[in-house]
Amino acid sequence: MRPYAGGCREEDLEELGLGFKHADYLLDCGDVIVVVEETGRPELEDVEKVENTINWLYSERGASSSRRILGVVHHTGRASAVLVKCLLSKTRGRVVYRAANCRTALEGILRELGLVVG
């Protein structure tokens, strides 16, 4: 992964022992939080992990509703139409869900938000 712009801080959620199914890591970039679940073949359970993590951010971390949150299922396998529809159906307001099928696609999403240098 390329260096993050604007002082983004990567946090490995596996190290926190959260006690629920959660995404793998997050990028805290001030006004934007990116929640990422890494997976091979994406399944609805991966979306649930991202959603659980976003709910945790609001309830336990006190994420402000003014912050934008991007939930990403980053996968190496093929995403089904059902998964893509599920991600689109969960997108509301300042919380957006996306799928990225390779490292380049994930970097592209982050670049759109101005979060990757280069």
N, C-alpha and C positions, 0 to 999 in steps of 0.2 A: 504494500500500500504506500502511496506517495505521502509526503508530509502534509499534515492538515493545516489549513489556513486559519488565521484569526484566533490562535490559542486553543484550538479544540483539544479536549482531554479524552483519551480512550480509557474506558473502565471495563475490565474483564469481570462479568457478572458471575462467572463460575467460582471466582475466589470469595464471593460474599456469603455463600451458603444460605441462600434465600429461603429454602424450604418449600418452593413451589416450582412448577415448570416455567422456565423463563428463557429469554433470548440469551445469546452467547455474550454479547458485549454492547456497549453504547458509546456514542461519541457525544460529549457535552460541549457544545459550541456556543454557549451563551444564549442567544435567542432561539437556537435550534438544538433539539436533541434528536440524534439518530439512533434508533434501536435496531440491532442487526442479529438475525438468527441465521447461522451458517448451516447448510444441509446439503445432502446429495440430491435425492429425489424429493421435491417439496410436497408436503402433505398438509392437510388442514390443521393438524396438530402444531405445525410450525407457525401458522398464523395465530393459533391460540397462545403459543409461547410469547410471541411479540405483543399480543393484546394484554396478556397477564402482566408483562413488564411495563407497559404503558400505564395500566391501572395502578401498579405499584409506584410508579413515578409520581402520580397524582396523590395517592393516599399516604405513602410513607416518606417520600422525598419532597413533598410539597411543591411539585412542579406547577408553576403558574399557568393559568389558562391563556395567558398572553404569549407564552412560548410556543413555538411551532414544533411539532413532533412528527418525525418521519419513521415509520416502521417498515423495515426491509427484510424480506425473506430472500437471502442470498443463496442461490442453489447452483449445482452443477448439472443436475438432471433436467428433464423436460417438465415444465409446469403445465398442469391440466387447465382446461377452460374453467372448471369449477373453482380451482384455486384463484385464478385471476379474477373471476366474478366475486369471490369471497373478499378479496383484498379491496376491490372497488366498492363493494357494499359497506365496508367498514370505514371508508374514508369520509370524514365529516369535519367541517370547519378547519381548525388548525392541526388536526391529526390526519396524516396522509399515509396510506399503506401502498407499498410498491414491491415488485419482484425484480430481482436482478439475476441474470443467468450466468454471469461470469464476472471476474474481477474488473474487467474493462467497463461493463455495464454499471457496476456498483460505483466505480470512480466517476462515471458519467453523471449519475444521479447526484453524487456529492459535488461535482463540478457545477451542475446547474444551480446549486444552492450557494456556490462560492466557497465551499469547504475544503477543496483540494487545490494545492499549489501545482501549477504546471499544466 
